[in-house]
Amino acid sequence: MIGGHIRLEGFDARSWTQLVGIFAPPVVREIKPSSERATGTLVLVVSRTGRVRKAFHSTRGPVPELARTSYGDPGELVNLARLHRAYRVLVVREGTLEEIADRIALRLHRDDDYLAQWLVVIRAVREALDAGQLQLYPRPFAGLPVPTAPMIHRALDTILPEDTALVLATFDGDALATAVALRRKHGEIDRVLGPDLLTRWTGPLGGDWRRDHRLLTDAVAEHVAPVHLGLYAQHEDLRALLRNPKPGAWARAVATRDLIIQPSPPYVAVALGADAVRAAARRSSRMLAGIDALAPLAPFARLIRGRISEIASVTSTLGFDPLKMLAAWLDRVDPDEAEPGSTPVDRDDDE
């Protein structure tokens, strides 16, 4: 999926930090005294009988009071997180890491690409978690299936076909905040281009981001590859949208032009239509005390599902909704502000 000779160019420190910040908590945060915040991971190494052999906090060092105590109930992880002000708790049974390493060694093949190798590692760790050899709290993706490499490649074929490019650009007002263009060639992403290079090709932008996105699309098409998918928005709007799990959020953003998707492949329009239907169904059900006023649209919903399968929906290919997964992950409370072991608060869809 990622080429061995990938070219990464056109970024400076600011534009790269801005790009990473779209998909992650802020890189720079106000540092509070360690005694006032939950940080890091509490790690317990326990014997097969449940005796704690070693205990340490990833940012505060050894925790001698836990050594040689007994551990047995996974429900203790919540209390351990609160007591030791840890954002996560990891319990490792003796011999587990060696067993995981053996599983990985047996399954890796010399011709596996980077993606296949990482999936082997993820699958081995998941098996240890499911068997109780590793215990992790919180465990946000416990219910998600681990896709295979061919599944991810098929999803990528939908999102970014061969010899095309994808463009993502965000704006601060009408000034470009950051941008990235990805090119896929020979089945792999071989070029990752940043805003310094893109604006060299476009020249000065016009000062209206809802028109300037066309300049970026045209520049990438001329110098890199035809653009298959382009996403353009205000920087903070896109960050908020990626963290919003509410049905209808993406459809509403496109309708109000807070998010411009241009070019827009067929699967995007179908997905946005399905998102709008889900939002309308939920709202009508709430207003009518649980009565689904959109039941007559069931044939339309079946048509949408059928059409999605026809165009190889990313969700149906992977077995889970990647945007929903990303929203659940990004919508967490900042670890520096969270109560130990806390989980995200469910938000009302009508907020």
N, C-alpha and C positions, 0 to 999 in steps of 0.2 A: 504493500500500500504506500509506503514511503520509500523513495528511491535511495539507493546506496550512495549516489552522487548528487544528492539534493543541493540546490543552490538557494541560499537564504541571503537576500540583499535588499537594500533600500530602507533599513530601519536605523533609527538612532535610539538612545536609551529611553527618551520620553515616549516616542511612538510605540516602542515595544512594550513598555510598561502599561501604556494606555490600552493596547490590544489585549494583553494578558489580563488586565483589570476587568475587561468585559465578562470574562468567564471565571473570575476568582475573586475572593475578598480583596480589599485594597492592599497593595503591597506595603504601603507605609501606614502605620497606625500609631495612635497615641499610646505610648508605653506607660502602663500603670504599674504600681508596686506589685511584685509577684504575690504578695500575701492577700491581695484584693481581687484576684482574678483566677479563673480556671484556665490552665494552660497544659499543653503537652499530653503525654500518654503515661499512665501508670502501667508498668510491666511486671507481671508475676511469673516466675518460672517455678512450676510445681512438679512434684514427683508423681508417680502413678498412683500413690496412695493419698494424694491431696496435700502433702506437706509442702509448704512454701520454701523452696531452696534459695531463691534470690528475689528481691523486690527493689525496683528503682523507678524514679520519675524521670522522664526524658529531659526535663529542664531543671530539676531540682536535685538530682542525684539519688544516692541510695536511700531506701526507706527501711532502716534496720528494725523498726518495731514490728514489721510484718514477717521478718525472717523467722523460720521454724514454727510459724503458726499453721493452723489447718485451714484448708480451703476446699469447699465441696459444692456449694450451691451457686449456680450461675446468677441467681437473684442477688447475690452479694455485690455484684459489679456496680450496681447503682449506688449503694451505700459507700463502697470504696471510692468511687468517683467523687462523691460529695465530701467525704471525710478528708481526702487528700487533694482536693481541688484540682482534679485532673479532667481534661475534656474528654479523654478516652481511657478505657481500661482494656488491656490485652493480657490474657492468661495463656501461657504456653506450657503444654505438658512436655516433660523430658522425652527426648527422642523424636519429637514432632518435626523439628526443622530438618533433621537428617532424613526422615521419611519423605518429607516434601521434596527435598533435593533429589532423592532416589527416583521418585515419581517423575519429576521433570526430566531427569537424565534418560529415563527409559522411553519417554514420549517424544523428545526432541529429535528432529531429523536434520541432517546436514543441509538439505535444500530448503528448509523452512525460512520464510522471510521474517522480518521483525514482528509483524502482526501475529503470525502463527506462533512465534516463540512466546510473546507476551500472553497470548490466550492459553497456552499450555501452563504457564506459571499461574495465571489467574484461576484456571480450573483446578490445579493441584491445591492451591490455598483454599478455594471454596470447598473442596472435598474434606479438608482438615477441619474447617469451620463446621460443616454439616455433621461431621463425626464427633464433634466435641473435643477434638485434640487441640484446637485453638478456640478461644472464646474472646469475642470482641464486643465492647459496648461503647457507644451505640453502633448498630450494624445497619446502615441505611438502605443497602441494596440486597438484603437477604432474600427477597422474593423474586429478584430479576434473574432470568435465565442467562447463562453465559453463551453467547452466539459462537458459531464456528467461523473460521476464517473465510470459507466460501460464502457464508451468509453476509458477512461484513463487506466482502467484495461485491456481492450482488446489490447491497444497499448503496455502496459507493457508485456502482454503475448507474443507479437512478439519480443520485445527487450530482455526480460529476462524471459524465461519460468520457470516454477516451478522446483525447485531443481537444478538450474544452477547458475553460477556466471558470473559476468561481471568484466573485469579488464581494468583499465586505468592507464597508466604509462607514464611519461614524463622524458626526460633526458636533462642534461646540458653537452653537449659534449657526452662523454661516461659514465658519472656518473649519477646515478639515482637522479633526482630532486625531484619527488614526485610520489606517486602511491596510488591507492585505488582499493579495490576489494569489490564488493557487492554480497551478496548471497540472493536469494529469496527462501523462504520456507513457505509452508502453505499459499501461496498467498500474503505474505508480505516480505519486505526486513528486515531481522533480524540480519544481520552482516555487518558491515562496517569496513574494515581492512586497515590499513595504511602501509607505507613502512618499518617501523621498524620491524613489524611482518613478512612481506613478505620476507625481506632480511635475517631474522633469518632462514627462511625455505630454502632459496636458497643457503645460504652461499655466499662467495665473488663472485661478478659478474665478467665476463671475460674481460670487458673493450671495448666491441663492442656492442652498443645498438641494432644494427640490428640482432644480434644473441642472446643477453641476454634476449630479450623479451620472448624467448622460456622457459628460466629458470623460469620466473615469472608465465607464463601460467601453466607450469607443477607443480609448487609448489602449486598454488591455486587449481588445479585439485586434487592434492593428499591430501591436508589438509582441503579443504573447500567444493568444489563441482565442477563438470565438467564445464569448461569455455565455455559459449555460444558465447561470443563476447569479443574480446580483441583489444584495441586501444593503439598504441605506437608511439611516435613522440618526436622530440625535443620540449622542453618546450615552447620556444618563437614561434616556427612554429605552434604549436597547438593553442596557444592564437591568433595568426594572422589568422589562418584558421577559427576559430569560429567567427571571426569578418568580414569575407570576404563573401559578398553576391553574388559575381560573379558566373554565371553559369560555371561549369567546374572546379572550384577551388578544390573540393574534389577529383574528378576523376584524375586531374593532380597530386595532392599530392600523391595519391596511386600509380599512374603509375611511378613516379620518386622515390618511396620508401621514401619520406619525411614523409609519414604516413603509418604505417603498421597495417593492420586490420587482425588479426589472433588469433583465428578462425574467419572466415567470414561467417555469415549465408547467405542464399540465398537472403534475402531481401536487404542486403548490396550491392551485386553485381548488382542487378536490379536497385537500386537507383543510383549507380555510373554510370551505362550505360545510364540511363535517364539524369543524370547531364551532361555527355559528349555530348549527342545528343543536349541538349538545348544550350550548349556552341557553338557547331559547327553550329547550325542553326542561332544563333545570329551573329556570325562572317561572315558567308556566306552572310547573308542578308545585312550586312553593306558594305561588299566589292563589292556587285553587286547592290548597290543603291536601296536596298529594295526588290530585287527579291530573293525569297526563293529557293536557289539551292537544298535544301534538301526536297522539296515537294514530290519527288518520294519515300522518306522514310516514308511517312505517314503510310503505312501499318505496317512498323516496329514499329513506334511510338504507333500505336494502340495495337500492340502485347505487347509492354512494359507496357502500361496502364493496359491491361488485366492481364498480369502476376503479376503486383503489386497488383491488387485486389485479385488475387488468394492466395497470401501469406500474406494478411491482412496488407497492407502498413500502417505504422504509420501515414503518412500524410492523407491518405483517411479515416483512422479510426477517427482521431482527427478533421478533417475538415480544417486543416492548416498545413503548413510545420514547425515543431518545430525548425529545424536548421536555416531556413530563419528568423524566428521570433527572435531566439537568436542572429543571426548576426546583425539584425536591432537594437536590444537592446544594444549589446556590442559595436557596431561600432559608438556609439555616441561620440561626443567630450567630453573630460573630463570636468565635471562640473566646476572645478576650472579654466579651460582654456577657457571656452565657453563664447561667448557673451550671455547676458541674453535672454532667450527665444529662443536661436538658435536651429536649428535642423541639423542633419547630412547632410553633403554635398554629393550629389550623385556622385559616382565615375564612370568614364568611364570603360567599361569592358575590354578595350584594354590597360589599364595602365600596 
